[in-house]
Amino acid sequence: MGPGYSLEELTSKLALTPAQQKTIGPVIDAGRSQMKALRGDDSLSRDDRREKMREIAKSTHDQIRAALNPDQQKQFDALPPRGRPKGPDSN
């Protein structure tokens, strides 16, 4: 995930309020920064790095979802997952 979502995309699809944009924008930016740092961390094994990326993606997703109202949460939940491999092997 990069973490996948952009503030512009979520604003458009979920009709985010300016207050929600101020909350969600930094969450997306923090997730991206953490992912970038993790990609450059050669001290972790590939599996450990992948697990950490999943944790960052889940945390980012959960923080975004928490900033939404119930109707927006339903729309957000219906969006395709971001940053996960597509195809029959994805869990």
PyMOL commands that set and color helices and strands:
alter all, ss='L'
color gray80, all
select helices_A, chain A and resi 7-14+18-39+46-66+70-78
alter helices_A, ss='H'
color red, helices_A
deselect
rebuild
show_as cartoon
